[in-house]
Amino acid sequence: MGGDLVEGRYLLGVLLGKNLFRVSHDDYIRELRTFVATKVSPRAANIFCTLADAPQLMPFLRHLYHRETTYPAINMPRNERVERAIDYLLHNLDASVAEIATFLGTTEKQVMRLSDITSARKTIERQRGSTST
């Protein structure tokens, strides 16, 4: 739909009822951080609400857009398994691959093939490592 900065601004803007195309990148990230902190947790917001890591939240925002709005569906391919897995992972930041697999009703091997999940778990681990030093 135009990259995460366009899609993210659109999805979050619809969810918040704001035009986020008129704000700076910093203000967009600030809005995203507040939204994620409220919907999920401050810890998840601290991990994922940076300009570098915010693209990993697109499946979560798509999931909420389709679940919580009456706007027409976005005409693009969706991976609902990834959307559900990212939503679960955001709410359970310490979840193992086995726990994610159980939640999805699939195997650990299948979860490991989901690059969005692997990337998100690496981001969580990187944050955990930077706070423990």
N, CA, C and O atoms as a MOPAC input file, in Angstrom:
PM7 MOZYME 1SCF
protein

 N      0.82400 1    -1.19800 1     0.00000 1
 C      0.00000 1     0.00000 1     0.00000 1
 C      0.86100 1     1.25200 1     0.00000 1
 O      0.32200 1     2.35500 1     0.09700 1
 N      2.15900 1     1.12600 1    -0.10300 1
 C      2.99100 1     2.30700 1    -0.15600 1
 C      4.05600 1     2.33300 1     0.91100 1
 O      4.63200 1     3.38600 1     1.18000 1
 N      4.32900 1     1.21000 1     1.51900 1
 C      5.35500 1     1.17100 1     2.54500 1
 C      4.78300 1     1.40900 1     3.91900 1
 O      3.66400 1     1.89900 1     4.07600 1
 N      5.58000 1     1.04800 1     4.91700 1
 C      5.07500 1     1.10800 1     6.28600 1
 C      4.76400 1     2.52300 1     6.75700 1
 O      3.84400 1     2.71300 1     7.55200 1
 N      5.51000 1     3.52200 1     6.28700 1
 C      5.20800 1     4.88800 1     6.73800 1
 C      3.89100 1     5.38900 1     6.16200 1
 O      3.20800 1     6.19200 1     6.79800 1
 N      3.52600 1     4.93200 1     4.98000 1
 C      2.23600 1     5.31000 1     4.41000 1
 C      1.13700 1     4.43500 1     4.99600 1
 O      0.12500 1     4.94200 1     5.48000 1
 N      1.33700 1     3.12200 1     4.95100 1
 C      0.32300 1     2.20800 1     5.46300 1
 C      0.12500 1     2.40100 1     6.97200 1
 O     -1.00400 1     2.42100 1     7.46300 1
 N      1.21600 1     2.54100 1     7.68100 1
 C      1.12500 1     2.74200 1     9.12500 1
 C      0.37200 1     4.00700 1     9.48200 1
 O     -0.47100 1     4.00100 1    10.37900 1
 N      0.67000 1     5.08400 1     8.79100 1
 C     -0.03100 1     6.34600 1     9.05400 1
 C     -1.52300 1     6.20900 1     8.73900 1
 O     -2.37000 1     6.72200 1     9.47100 1
 N     -1.83100 1     5.51400 1     7.64800 1
 C     -3.23500 1     5.32800 1     7.27800 1
 C     -3.96600 1     4.48800 1     8.32200 1
 O     -5.00100 1     4.90300 1     8.84400 1
 N     -3.42600 1     3.30700 1     8.62500 1
 C     -4.09400 1     2.39100 1     9.54900 1
 C     -4.24600 1     3.01500 1    10.93400 1
 O     -5.33100 1     2.99400 1    11.51600 1
 N     -3.16500 1     3.56500 1    11.45200 1
 C     -3.23200 1     4.17900 1    12.77900 1
 C     -4.15300 1     5.39300 1    12.76300 1
 O     -4.90900 1     5.61300 1    13.70900 1
 N     -4.09200 1     6.17500 1    11.69800 1
 C     -4.96400 1     7.33800 1    11.57700 1
 C     -6.43800 1     6.96200 1    11.60200 1
 O     -7.24100 1     7.63300 1    12.25000 1
 N     -6.79300 1     5.89500 1    10.90100 1
 C     -8.18900 1     5.43000 1    10.92100 1
 C     -8.55900 1     4.96300 1    12.31800 1
 O     -9.63200 1     5.29500 1    12.82300 1
 N     -7.67100 1     4.19000 1    12.94900 1
 C     -7.95300 1     3.68200 1    14.29300 1
 C     -8.09500 1     4.80400 1    15.32400 1
 O     -8.86800 1     4.68300 1    16.27400 1
 N     -7.34600 1     5.89600 1    15.13400 1
 C     -7.39700 1     7.02600 1    16.06500 1
 C     -8.38000 1     8.11500 1    15.64300 1
 O     -8.75100 1     8.97000 1    16.44800 1
 N     -8.79900 1     8.08100 1    14.37700 1
 C     -9.66700 1     9.14200 1    13.87300 1
 C     -8.91400 1    10.43500 1    13.63100 1
 O     -9.45900 1    11.52300 1    13.81500 1
 N     -7.64000 1    10.31400 1    13.21200 1
 C     -6.79500 1    11.48300 1    12.96700 1
 C     -6.14100 1    11.37600 1    11.60100 1
 O     -5.96900 1    10.28200 1    11.06400 1
 N     -5.77700 1    12.53200 1    11.04500 1
 C     -5.00700 1    12.55600 1     9.80300 1
 C     -3.52400 1    12.59600 1    10.16800 1
 O     -2.98900 1    13.65500 1    10.49800 1
 N     -2.87200 1    11.45300 1    10.10900 1
 C     -1.46400 1    11.37600 1    10.49100 1
 C     -0.52300 1    11.65200 1     9.32000 1
 O      0.69600 1    11.58000 1     9.47400 1
 N     -1.07600 1    11.96500 1     8.16400 1
 C     -0.23400 1    12.33700 1     7.02600 1
 C      0.25200 1    13.77800 1     7.14900 1
 O      1.13200 1    14.20500 1     6.40100 1
 N     -0.30700 1    14.51200 1     8.07400 1
 C      0.06500 1    15.91400 1     8.27000 1
 C      1.03100 1    16.11200 1     9.43100 1
 O      1.32500 1    17.24700 1     9.80800 1
 N      1.52400 1    15.01900 1     9.99800 1
 C      2.42600 1    15.13700 1    11.13600 1
 C      3.81800 1    14.64200 1    10.75500 1
 O      3.98100 1    13.90700 1     9.78100 1
 N      4.80200 1    15.04600 1    11.52000 1
 C      6.18900 1    14.62200 1    11.26800 1
 C      6.35200 1    13.14800 1    11.63700 1
 O      5.48800 1    12.54900 1    12.27700 1
 N      7.49100 1    12.57800 1    11.21300 1
 C      7.80200 1    11.18800 1    11.57700 1
 C      7.82800 1    11.03500 1    13.09100 1
 O      7.30400 1    10.05800 1    13.62700 1
 N      8.43000 1    11.98900 1    13.77800 1
 C      8.51400 1    11.92300 1    15.23900 1
 C      7.12200 1    11.93300 1    15.87900 1
 O      6.86500 1    11.19000 1    16.82600 1
 N      6.23200 1    12.77100 1    15.36000 1
 C      4.87400 1    12.82300 1    15.90900 1
 C      4.10200 1    11.53100 1    15.59800 1
 O      3.31100 1    11.06300 1    16.41600 1
 N      4.33900 1    10.96800 1    14.41700 1
 C      3.71100 1     9.68100 1    14.07200 1
 C      4.16900 1     8.60100 1    15.05100 1
 O      3.34600 1     7.84800 1    15.57200 1
 N      5.46300 1     8.52100 1    15.30000 1
 C      6.00200 1     7.52200 1    16.22900 1
 C      5.46100 1     7.76800 1    17.63500 1
 O      5.17400 1     6.81400 1    18.35800 1
 N      5.32000 1     9.01300 1    18.02700 1
 C      4.75800 1     9.34300 1    19.34000 1
 C      3.30400 1     8.85400 1    19.44600 1
 O      2.90700 1     8.28700 1    20.46300 1
 N      2.52500 1     9.07900 1    18.39300 1
 C      1.13000 1     8.60400 1    18.36600 1
 C      1.08600 1     7.07600 1    18.41700 1
 O      0.26700 1     6.49400 1    19.12900 1
 N      1.97100 1     6.43900 1    17.66000 1
 C      2.03800 1     4.98100 1    17.63600 1
 C      2.40700 1     4.44100 1    19.02000 1
 O      1.81400 1     3.47300 1    19.49700 1
 N      3.38800 1     5.07400 1    19.65300 1
 C      3.82700 1     4.64900 1    20.98500 1
 C      2.67200 1     4.73500 1    21.99400 1
 O      2.45500 1     3.80900 1    22.77500 1
 N      1.93900 1     5.84400 1    21.97100 1
 C      0.80700 1     6.01400 1    22.88300 1
 C     -0.26900 1     4.96800 1    22.61400 1
 O     -0.83500 1     4.39600 1    23.54500 1
 N     -0.54600 1     4.72400 1    21.34500 1
 C     -1.56300 1     3.74400 1    20.95200 1
 C     -1.18200 1     2.34100 1    21.42000 1
 O     -1.99800 1     1.64500 1    22.02500 1
 N      0.04200 1     1.93000 1    21.14500 1
 C      0.48300 1     0.58500 1    21.52300 1
 C      0.54900 1     0.45600 1    23.04700 1
 O      0.17900 1    -0.58100 1    23.59600 1
 N      1.00900 1     1.48300 1    23.71900 1
 C      1.06900 1     1.44400 1    25.18400 1
 C     -0.32500 1     1.26500 1    25.77000 1
 O     -0.49400 1     0.55000 1    26.75800 1
 N     -1.32100 1     1.90600 1    25.17300 1
 C     -2.69600 1     1.82000 1    25.65000 1
 C     -3.32900 1     0.47800 1    25.28200 1
 O     -3.96200 1    -0.15800 1    26.12500 1
 N     -3.16400 1     0.04400 1    24.03500 1
 C     -3.79900 1    -1.18900 1    23.55100 1
 C     -3.10400 1    -2.44800 1    24.04000 1
 O     -3.75400 1    -3.46900 1    24.26500 1
 N     -1.77700 1    -2.38400 1    24.20800 1
 C     -1.01500 1    -3.58300 1    24.54600 1
 C     -0.31000 1    -3.39400 1    25.88700 1
 O     -0.76700 1    -3.89500 1    26.91400 1
 N      0.80100 1    -2.67100 1    25.86700 1
 C      1.55200 1    -2.41000 1    27.10500 1
 C      2.63600 1    -1.37300 1    26.83500 1
 O      3.09300 1    -1.23200 1    25.70000 1
 N      3.04700 1    -0.64700 1    27.86900 1
 C      4.16200 1     0.29200 1    27.69900 1
 C      5.45200 1    -0.41800 1    27.27200 1
 O      6.24400 1     0.13600 1    26.51000 1
 N      5.65900 1    -1.63800 1    27.76200 1
 C      6.86200 1    -2.39500 1    27.38000 1
 C      6.87300 1    -2.67600 1    25.87300 1
 O      7.90000 1    -2.48900 1    25.22000 1
 N      5.75900 1    -3.11700 1    25.32300 1
 C      5.68200 1    -3.37100 1    23.88300 1
 C      5.90700 1    -2.07900 1    23.10100 1
 O      6.57000 1    -2.08300 1    22.06400 1
 N      5.35800 1    -0.98300 1    23.60000 1
 C      5.54800 1     0.30800 1    22.93000 1
 C      7.00900 1     0.70600 1    22.93000 1
 O      7.51400 1     1.19200 1    21.91800 1
 N      7.70000 1     0.51000 1    24.04200 1
 C      9.12200 1     0.85100 1    24.11600 1
 C      9.96700 1     0.00700 1    23.16900 1
 O     10.96100 1     0.48800 1    22.62400 1
 N      9.57800 1    -1.23600 1    22.97300 1
 C     10.35300 1    -2.12900 1    22.10200 1
 C     10.12700 1    -1.81900 1    20.63600 1
 O     11.08700 1    -1.73200 1    19.86900 1
 N      8.87800 1    -1.65000 1    20.23100 1
 C      8.55900 1    -1.59300 1    18.80300 1
 C      8.28700 1    -0.20200 1    18.23700 1
 O      8.24600 1    -0.04700 1    17.01700 1
 N      8.10400 1     0.79600 1    19.06500 1
 C      7.73000 1     2.11200 1    18.55300 1
 C      8.94200 1     3.01000 1    18.36000 1
 O      9.10700 1     4.02900 1    19.03200 1
 N      9.77400 1     2.60200 1    17.43000 1
 C     10.88900 1     3.41100 1    16.95200 1
 C     10.75000 1     3.46200 1    15.44600 1
 O     10.06800 1     2.62900 1    14.85000 1
 N     11.38900 1     4.42800 1    14.83700 1
 C     11.28300 1     4.53200 1    13.38200 1
 C     11.80200 1     3.25800 1    12.70900 1
 O     11.27800 1     2.84400 1    11.67600 1
 N     12.83300 1     2.63600 1    13.29600 1
 C     13.41500 1     1.42100 1    12.71300 1
 C     12.53700 1     0.18900 1    12.92000 1
 O     12.45600 1    -0.65900 1    12.03200 1
 N     11.87800 1     0.07400 1    14.07100 1
 C     11.14000 1    -1.14800 1    14.39300 1
 C      9.63300 1    -1.05600 1    14.17100 1
 O      8.94800 1    -2.07700 1    14.22200 1
 N      9.10500 1     0.13000 1    13.92600 1
 C      7.66600 1     0.31000 1    13.73200 1
 C      7.09100 1    -0.52100 1    12.57800 1
 O      5.94000 1    -0.94900 1    12.67000 1
 N      7.84300 1    -0.76800 1    11.49500 1
 C      7.27200 1    -1.59800 1    10.42600 1
 C      6.82000 1    -2.98400 1    10.89200 1
 O      5.94500 1    -3.59000 1    10.27600 1
 N      7.40500 1    -3.47600 1    11.96000 1
 C      7.01000 1    -4.78800 1    12.47100 1
 C      5.60400 1    -4.77400 1    13.06200 1
 O      5.02100 1    -5.83100 1    13.30400 1
 N      5.05900 1    -3.58900 1    13.29300 1
 C      3.71500 1    -3.46600 1    13.85000 1
 C      2.61900 1    -3.45900 1    12.78200 1
 O      1.43600 1    -3.45600 1    13.12200 1
 N      2.98700 1    -3.45700 1    11.50600 1
 C      1.97300 1    -3.39400 1    10.45700 1
 C      0.97000 1    -4.54300 1    10.53000 1
 O     -0.22600 1    -4.29400 1    10.37900 1
 N      1.39600 1    -5.79300 1    10.75500 1
 C      0.37900 1    -6.85300 1    10.88000 1
 C     -0.58400 1    -6.61500 1    12.04300 1
 O     -1.77300 1    -6.91500 1    11.93400 1
 N     -0.07900 1    -6.08200 1    13.14700 1
 C     -0.92000 1    -5.76700 1    14.30300 1
 C     -1.93200 1    -4.68400 1    13.94000 1
 O     -3.11400 1    -4.80700 1    14.26100 1
 N     -1.47400 1    -3.62400 1    13.27200 1
 C     -2.37900 1    -2.53900 1    12.88000 1
 C     -3.40900 1    -3.02000 1    11.86400 1
 O     -4.57400 1    -2.62900 1    11.93400 1
 N     -2.98700 1    -3.87500 1    10.90800 1
 C     -3.94200 1    -4.43500 1     9.94000 1
 C     -5.00600 1    -5.25800 1    10.66400 1
 O     -6.19500 1    -5.16700 1    10.36000 1
 N     -4.55900 1    -6.05500 1    11.61900 1
 C     -5.47000 1    -6.90500 1    12.38900 1
 C     -6.52000 1    -6.04900 1    13.10600 1
 O     -7.71300 1    -6.34700 1    13.05300 1
 N     -6.07100 1    -4.99700 1    13.76900 1
 C     -7.01600 1    -4.11100 1    14.46800 1
 C     -7.92100 1    -3.36300 1    13.49800 1
 O     -9.11200 1    -3.19400 1    13.75800 1
 N     -7.35600 1    -2.91700 1    12.38400 1
 C     -8.15000 1    -2.20400 1    11.37500 1
 C     -9.32500 1    -3.07300 1    10.92300 1
 O    -10.46100 1    -2.60300 1    10.86300 1
 N     -9.05100 1    -4.32300 1    10.61100 1
 C    -10.10300 1    -5.20800 1    10.10700 1
 C    -11.05600 1    -5.65900 1    11.21300 1
 O    -12.21300 1    -5.98100 1    10.94500 1
 N    -10.57500 1    -5.68200 1    12.44000 1
 C    -11.39800 1    -6.13900 1    13.56100 1
 C    -12.22400 1    -5.00900 1    14.17000 1
 O    -13.34300 1    -5.24100 1    14.62700 1
 N    -11.68400 1    -3.78500 1    14.18300 1
 C    -12.31000 1    -2.72100 1    14.97000 1
 C    -12.93700 1    -1.59300 1    14.15700 1
 O    -13.55200 1    -0.69900 1    14.73800 1
 N    -12.80300 1    -1.60700 1    12.85000 1
 C    -13.40300 1    -0.51700 1    12.07200 1
 C    -14.46400 1    -1.05400 1    11.12900 1
 O    -14.54100 1    -2.25400 1    10.86500 1
 N    -15.27100 1    -0.14400 1    10.63200 1
 C    -16.27800 1    -0.50600 1     9.63500 1
 C    -15.84900 1    -0.03900 1     8.24700 1
 O    -16.62900 1    -0.09100 1     7.29600 1
 N    -14.61500 1     0.41100 1     8.14300 1
 C    -14.09700 1     0.83200 1     6.84600 1
 C    -13.98000 1    -0.37600 1     5.93600 1
 O    -13.85300 1    -1.50300 1     6.41500 1
 N    -14.02200 1    -0.15500 1     4.62500 1
 C    -13.87800 1    -1.28200 1     3.69700 1
 C    -12.52200 1    -1.96500 1     3.88600 1
 O    -11.53600 1    -1.33400 1     4.26500 1
 N    -12.50100 1    -3.25000 1     3.61500 1
 C    -11.25800 1    -4.01200 1     3.71000 1
 C    -10.23100 1    -3.43300 1     2.74700 1
 O    -10.57000 1    -2.97900 1     1.65400 1
 N     -8.99000 1    -3.45700 1     3.16200 1
 C     -7.90600 1    -2.99100 1     2.29500 1
 C     -7.69600 1    -4.03300 1     1.22100 1
 O     -7.56700 1    -5.22200 1     1.51200 1
 N     -7.66400 1    -3.59000 1    -0.01300 1
 C     -7.54600 1    -4.50000 1    -1.14200 1
 C     -6.08200 1    -4.87900 1    -1.37100 1
 O     -5.43400 1    -4.41100 1    -2.30700 1
 N     -5.58800 1    -5.74200 1    -0.48400 1
 C     -4.23100 1    -6.23700 1    -0.62000 1
 C     -4.15600 1    -7.56900 1     0.09900 1
 O     -4.95600 1    -7.84600 1     0.99400 1
 N     -3.19500 1    -8.39300 1    -0.29200 1
 C     -3.08600 1    -9.69400 1     0.37300 1
 C     -2.77600 1    -9.53000 1     1.86600 1
 O     -1.97300 1    -8.68700 1     2.26300 1
 N     -3.42800 1   -10.34800 1     2.66300 1
 C     -3.19800 1   -10.33300 1     4.10800 1
 C     -2.77800 1   -11.72800 1     4.53700 1
 O     -3.19100 1   -12.72500 1     3.94500 1
 N     -1.96700 1   -11.78500 1     5.55400 1
 C     -1.61700 1   -13.05500 1     6.15100 1
 C     -2.17500 1   -13.03000 1     7.57100 1
 O     -1.52600 1   -12.55500 1     8.50300 1
 N     -3.37700 1   -13.54800 1     7.71000 1
 C     -4.05400 1   -13.48800 1     9.00100 1
 C     -3.30900 1   -14.28400 1    10.07100 1
 O     -3.39400 1   -13.95000 1    11.25300 1
 N     -2.58500 1   -15.32200 1     9.68200 1
 C     -1.79800 1   -16.07600 1    10.65100 1
 C     -0.72000 1   -15.18600 1    11.25800 1
 O     -0.51200 1   -15.19600 1    12.47100 1
 N     -0.03400 1   -14.41300 1    10.41200 1
 C      0.99100 1   -13.49300 1    10.90200 1
 C      0.35300 1   -12.40700 1    11.76300 1
 O      0.89000 1   -12.05500 1    12.81300 1
 N     -0.77300 1   -11.88000 1    11.33100 1
 C     -1.46200 1   -10.84300 1    12.10300 1
 C     -1.81900 1   -11.35100 1    13.49300 1
 O     -1.59800 1   -10.65800 1    14.48600 1
 N     -2.36500 1   -12.54900 1    13.56600 1
 C     -2.73900 1   -13.12800 1    14.85800 1
 C     -1.50200 1   -13.40800 1    15.70700 1
 O     -1.50900 1   -13.18200 1    16.91700 1
 N     -0.44500 1   -13.90000 1    15.07100 1
 C      0.79000 1   -14.22800 1    15.79600 1
 C      1.44900 1   -12.97400 1    16.36700 1
 O      1.90300 1   -12.98100 1    17.51100 1
 N      1.50600 1   -11.89900 1    15.58100 1
 C      2.09900 1   -10.64700 1    16.07200 1
 C      1.25400 1   -10.09000 1    17.21600 1
 O      1.79800 1    -9.62400 1    18.21600 1
 N     -0.05600 1   -10.13500 1    17.07800 1
 C     -0.93500 1    -9.68300 1    18.15200 1
 C     -0.65500 1   -10.48700 1    19.42800 1
 O     -0.52800 1    -9.91200 1    20.50900 1
 N     -0.56100 1   -11.78600 1    19.30200 1
 C     -0.26700 1   -12.63900 1    20.45500 1
 C      1.09600 1   -12.30800 1    21.04500 1
 O      1.23200 1   -12.18400 1    22.26300 1
 N      2.10300 1   -12.16300 1    20.19300 1
 C      3.45800 1   -11.88300 1    20.65800 1
 C      3.53200 1   -10.52800 1    21.36700 1
 O      4.21800 1   -10.40300 1    22.38100 1
 N      2.84400 1    -9.52300 1    20.85200 1
 C      2.84400 1    -8.21500 1    21.50200 1
 C      2.24700 1    -8.29300 1    22.90600 1
 O      2.71500 1    -7.62000 1    23.82400 1
 N      1.23000 1    -9.10400 1    23.06300 1
 C      0.59300 1    -9.25300 1    24.37200 1
 C      1.34100 1   -10.24100 1    25.27400 1
 O      1.10500 1   -10.28400 1    26.48200 1
 N      2.22900 1   -11.02200 1    24.69300 1
 C      3.00300 1   -12.03000 1    25.43300 1
 C      4.45500 1   -11.94600 1    24.97400 1
 O      4.94300 1   -12.84200 1    24.28500 1
 N      5.13700 1   -10.88900 1    25.34900 1
 C      6.47900 1   -10.60500 1    24.82900 1
 C      7.50400 1   -11.68700 1    25.14500 1
 O      8.52400 1   -11.78600 1    24.46200 1
 N      7.25800 1   -12.48100 1    26.14400 1
 C      8.19000 1   -13.54100 1    26.50400 1
 C      7.76800 1   -14.90100 1    25.95000 1
 O      8.31100 1   -15.92700 1    26.35800 1
 N      6.81700 1   -14.92100 1    25.03600 1
 C      6.31600 1   -16.17600 1    24.48500 1
 C      7.40800 1   -16.90700 1    23.70700 1
 O      8.19200 1   -16.30300 1    22.97500 1
 N      7.43100 1   -18.20400 1    23.88700 1
 C      8.37200 1   -19.04700 1    23.14200 1
 C      7.75800 1   -19.40300 1    21.78600 1
 O      6.57300 1   -19.17700 1    21.54300 1
 N      8.57200 1   -19.95000 1    20.93400 1
 C      8.08400 1   -20.41900 1    19.63200 1
 C      7.00900 1   -21.48700 1    19.85200 1
 O      6.00100 1   -21.51500 1    19.14600 1
 N      7.22900 1   -22.35600 1    20.82700 1
 C      6.25300 1   -23.41000 1    21.12000 1
 C      4.90400 1   -22.81800 1    21.53900 1
 O      3.85400 1   -23.30900 1    21.12500 1
 N      4.93400 1   -21.77400 1    22.35200 1
 C      3.68800 1   -21.13500 1    22.78600 1
 C      2.97200 1   -20.46100 1    21.62800 1
 O      1.74600 1   -20.52000 1    21.53500 1
 N      3.72600 1   -19.82400 1    20.74900 1
 C      3.12400 1   -19.19800 1    19.56300 1
 C      2.51800 1   -20.27100 1    18.66800 1
 O      1.42100 1   -20.09000 1    18.13900 1
 N      3.22100 1   -21.38300 1    18.49500 1
 C      2.71600 1   -22.48800 1    17.67200 1
 C      1.41700 1   -23.04100 1    18.24800 1
 O      0.46700 1   -23.30500 1    17.51000 1
 N      1.37900 1   -23.21100 1    19.55100 1
 C      0.15900 1   -23.70600 1    20.20200 1
 C     -0.98600 1   -22.72700 1    19.98100 1
 O     -2.10200 1   -23.13800 1    19.66200 1
 N     -0.71800 1   -21.44100 1    20.15000 1
 C     -1.74500 1   -20.41800 1    19.92800 1
 C     -2.29100 1   -20.48600 1    18.49800 1
 O     -3.50000 1   -20.40100 1    18.28200 1
 N     -1.39100 1   -20.64000 1    17.53100 1
 C     -1.80200 1   -20.67200 1    16.12300 1
 C     -2.35500 1   -22.02900 1    15.69700 1
 O     -2.98000 1   -22.13600 1    14.64200 1
 N     -2.13100 1   -23.06000 1    16.50100 1
 C     -2.56700 1   -24.40400 1    16.12000 1
 C     -1.70700 1   -24.97700 1    15.01400 1
 O     -2.20800 1   -25.62800 1    14.09700 1
 N     -0.40100 1   -24.73000 1    15.10500 1
 C      0.51600 1   -25.20300 1    14.07600 1
 C      1.77600 1   -25.73500 1    14.75300 1
 O      1.80000 1   -25.93000 1    15.96800 1
 N      2.80200 1   -25.96500 1    13.97600 1
 C      4.05100 1   -26.50700 1    14.50900 1
 C      5.06900 1   -25.39400 1    14.72300 1
 O      4.95600 1   -24.30600 1    14.15900 1
 N      6.05600 1   -25.69200 1    15.54400 1
 C      7.14200 1   -24.73800 1    15.76800 1
 C      7.87500 1   -24.45300 1    14.46200 1
 O      8.27600 1   -23.31700 1    14.20500 1
 N      8.04900 1   -25.47700 1    13.64400 1
 C      8.73800 1   -25.31200 1    12.36300 1
 C      8.00300 1   -24.29500 1    11.48200 1
 O      8.63400 1   -23.46300 1    10.83100 1
 N      6.68100 1   -24.36600 1    11.46600 1
 C      5.89400 1   -23.40900 1    10.68400 1
 C      6.03900 1   -21.98900 1    11.23500 1
 O      6.12900 1   -21.03000 1    10.46800 1
 N      6.06200 1   -21.85600 1    12.54900 1
 C      6.22900 1   -20.53400 1    13.15900 1
 C      7.59300 1   -19.96700 1    12.78900 1
 O      7.70800 1   -18.77900 1    12.48700 1
 N      8.61400 1   -20.79400 1    12.80900 1
 C      9.96800 1   -20.33800 1    12.47400 1
 C     10.07000 1   -19.88300 1    11.02000 1
 O     10.98000 1   -19.13200 1    10.67100 1
 N      9.16300 1   -20.32300 1    10.18300 1
 C      9.14200 1   -19.90400 1     8.78000 1
 C      8.47800 1   -18.54000 1     8.58300 1
 O      8.56800 1   -17.95400 1     7.50300 1
 N      7.82000 1   -18.04100 1     9.61300 1
 C      7.16300 1   -16.73400 1     9.52300 1
 C      8.20500 1   -15.65500 1     9.84100 1
 O      8.51500 1   -15.39700 1    11.00400 1
 N      8.72900 1   -15.04200 1     8.79800 1
 C      9.82500 1   -14.08200 1     8.98900 1
 C      9.42200 1   -12.90400 1     9.87100 1
 O     10.25700 1   -12.36800 1    10.59900 1
 N      8.16000 1   -12.49600 1     9.81800 1
 C      7.70200 1   -11.39400 1    10.67700 1
 C      7.81900 1   -11.75700 1    12.15200 1
 O      8.17100 1   -10.91300 1    12.97600 1
 N      7.53000 1   -12.99200 1    12.48200 1
 C      7.61800 1   -13.44400 1    13.87200 1
 C      9.07400 1   -13.56500 1    14.29600 1
 O      9.44400 1   -13.13800 1    15.38900 1
 N      9.89100 1   -14.14200 1    13.44000 1
 C     11.32100 1   -14.27400 1    13.73800 1
 C     11.94300 1   -12.90700 1    13.96300 1
 O     12.71500 1   -12.71900 1    14.90300 1
 N     11.61200 1   -11.95800 1    13.10900 1
 C     12.13300 1   -10.59800 1    13.23200 1
 C     11.66000 1    -9.93300 1    14.51800 1
 O     12.45100 1    -9.29000 1    15.20800 1
 N     10.39000 1   -10.07800 1    14.84600 1
 C      9.84900 1    -9.47200 1    16.06500 1
 C     10.49200 1   -10.08500 1    17.30400 1
 O     10.80600 1    -9.37600 1    18.26000 1
 N     10.68600 1   -11.38500 1    17.28800 1
 C     11.32800 1   -12.03600 1    18.43800 1
 C     12.77500 1   -11.56100 1    18.59000 1
 O     13.25400 1   -11.40300 1    19.71300 1
 N     13.47700 1   -11.33200 1    17.47600 1
 C     14.85500 1   -10.81400 1    17.53500 1
 C     14.85900 1    -9.39600 1    18.11400 1
 O     15.74900 1    -9.04600 1    18.89000 1
 N     13.88700 1    -8.59600 1    17.74900 1
 C     13.78200 1    -7.23600 1    18.28700 1
 C     13.56700 1    -7.28300 1    19.79900 1
 O     14.16800 1    -6.50500 1    20.54100 1
 N     12.71700 1    -8.18600 1    20.24700 1
 C     12.47400 1    -8.33200 1    21.68400 1
 C     13.75800 1    -8.77600 1    22.38500 1
 O     14.11200 1    -8.24000 1    23.43600 1
 N     14.44400 1    -9.73900 1    21.81100 1
 C     15.70300 1   -10.22500 1    22.39900 1
 C     16.76100 1    -9.13000 1    22.42500 1
 O     17.49600 1    -8.99700 1    23.40300 1
 N     16.84100 1    -8.34900 1    21.35800 1
 C     17.80800 1    -7.25200 1    21.28900 1
 C     17.51000 1    -6.22800 1    22.39200 1
 O     18.42400 1    -5.73600 1    23.05500 1
 N     16.24200 1    -5.91900 1    22.57800 1
 C     15.85200 1    -4.97900 1    23.64100 1
 C     16.16800 1    -5.55800 1    25.01300 1
 O     16.66100 1    -4.85500 1    25.89400 1
 N     15.88500 1    -6.83300 1    25.18500 1
 C     16.16600 1    -7.50300 1    26.46800 1
 C     17.65700 1    -7.45700 1    26.75000 1
 O     18.07000 1    -7.22000 1    27.88600 1
 N     18.47300 1    -7.68400 1    25.71200 1
 C     19.92900 1    -7.65500 1    25.87300 1
 C     20.45500 1    -6.26500 1    26.18600 1
 O     21.40200 1    -6.11700 1    26.95800 1
 N     19.85000 1    -5.25200 1    25.59500 1
 C     20.34000 1    -3.87600 1    25.83100 1
 C     19.93000 1    -3.35900 1    27.21300 1
 O     20.59300 1    -2.47600 1    27.75800 1
 N     18.85800 1    -3.89200 1    27.78100 1
 C     18.44100 1    -3.43000 1    29.09800 1
 C     19.13300 1    -4.20400 1    30.21800 1
 O     19.15500 1    -3.75000 1    31.36300 1
 N     19.69300 1    -5.36200 1    29.89700 1
 C     20.35200 1    -6.14700 1    30.93800 1
 C     21.82700 1    -5.78600 1    31.09900 1
 O     22.47500 1    -6.23400 1    32.04400 1
 N     22.35800 1    -4.97900 1    30.18200 1
 C     23.76400 1    -4.58500 1    30.29900 1
 C     23.91400 1    -3.28100 1    31.03000 1
 O     25.03300 1    -2.80300 1    31.21600 1

